[in-house]
Amino acid sequence: METMEKYRSRLIFRMTYTAVIVIIAAAVFISGLTGVFDSFGPKGDFGDFLSGFQFGLFTALMLAAVFSIVKMLSALKSRDKLKHMYIGETDERSKAICEKSGHNLFMAWCYPMLLAAIISGYFSSVVFFTLLGALVFMNAVHFALIFYYKKTM
């Protein structure tokens, strides 16, 4: 089962990469909580909203990353779970759904757009809300396409 060993090593790399991202995000998160970035950014109600938005976003992303790491660790410890994850990722139907719904393009635009929205919030609330609205619309369309193709394929 050479392919399972390749998948195992790919999973270890993915888990390590995710752990590094969590550590960096945690450092930024803690810096933000201690007031390192207080001199930057807008003041007033929008500044408070932007801080809360960033706090919620970092919390959600860190929890999702930690959940992903735990899932990968559990799969690496159990051969059955590893095989189940491998089958789930290499399934032709899942690949076709991802391809038809534009999953790769969505992922290529989602995170940079979110980062651009957060950065633009320091300069203009109009640009921030515009990018955030476009991101919400992209998510809605993406999930609608996934739902549609799961029902029809």
N, C-alpha and C positions, 0 to 999 in steps of 0.2 A: 504494500500500500504506500507507494512512494508519494502519491498525490496527497494523502492524508498528512504525511510528514511535512510536505511543502506547505500545506494549509496550516499546520500547527506552527511552523516557523513564521508564516505570514501573520498569524493571530498573535504571536508573541511580539512581533514588531509593532503591530497595530496597538496592542495593549501598552507597550512601552511608550509609544508616541502619544497616546491618550494620557498616560500618567504624567508625562512631561508637560503637556498642555494644561492639565489640572494643577500642577505645581505652579506654573507661571501664572495662571488665572487666580490661584489662591493668593499669590504674592501681591498681585495687582488689587485684588479684592480687599485684602487686609490693609494695604496702603491706603485705599480709598476710605475704609472705615476709620482709620486713624487720622484722617484729615490731610494727608500729603497733597492731595489734588484740590484742596479747598480754594486755593488762589486762582485756579483755572475755572473756566466755564461761566455760564450765565448766572446771574443772581435773581432773586425773587421767586415767584411761583413756578415759572418754567424751569429755573435751575433746580428747584426742589423736585419737580416732576422728572427731570432728566436724571437726577441722582437716584430717585426711586426706580426709574425704568432700568437704569444700569445695574442697580442692586438686584432687582428681580431677574434680570436677564442673566447676570453672572451666576446667581444662585441656581436658576433652572439649568443652565448649561453645565455647571459643575456637578449638580446632582445627576444629570443625564450621563455625563462622562464617567462618574463613579459607578453608576448602575451598569454602564457598558463594561467597565473594567471588571466588576464583580461577575458579570455574565461570562466574560472571556476566561477569567480564572476558573470558574466553575466548569466551563467546557474543557479547559486544559487538564483538569483533574479527572474528568470522567470521559472515557472513550465513547460511550453512547451519546453523551451531550455534544461532544466534538463532532461526531458523525452526523448528528441531527443538524447542527449549525452549518456544517459543510454542505449537506444536502439542501438546506434552506437557501444558501447563497449561490449554489450552482444549479438550482432548479431552472429548467428552460422556461417554464411559465412565468416565474418571477422575473427572469431576465427580460422576457418579452414585454411584460408589463412595465418594467423600468424603462425599457427602450422606447416604447410607444408613448409613455407619459412624459418623456423628456427628463427623467430623473437626473442624469448626469449634468445636463444644462442647468437644471434647477439648482443643484448643489453648487455648481460653478458660480452662480449668480447670487445665491441666497446669503452666504456668509460675507462676501465683499459688500453687498448692499446693506446688510445689517451694520457692518463696521462703518460704512460711509454715513449711514443714518446717525450713528452714535457720534462720530466725529463732527458731522455737520451741526449737531445739536449745540456744540460749543460756539457756533457762529451765527446760526439762523434757525429759529423755531419753524419757519415756513418750510425750509428745505428738509428739516428733520421729519416733520409730519408728512410731507410729500413722499419721501423715501419710505417711511414706515407704512404709509397707505399702499404704496406700490408693492411693498414686501408682503403685506397682508393679502392683497389681491393675487399675487403670484402663488402664495401658499394655498389659497382657496382653489385656484384653477388647478394646481398640481394635485391636490388631494381629490378634487372632483374627477380628474382624469384617472387617477389610480383606482378610485371607487368604480368608475365606469368600466375600465378595462378588467378589473377583477370580476365584475358581474358578467361581462360579455365574452371573456376568454375562457 
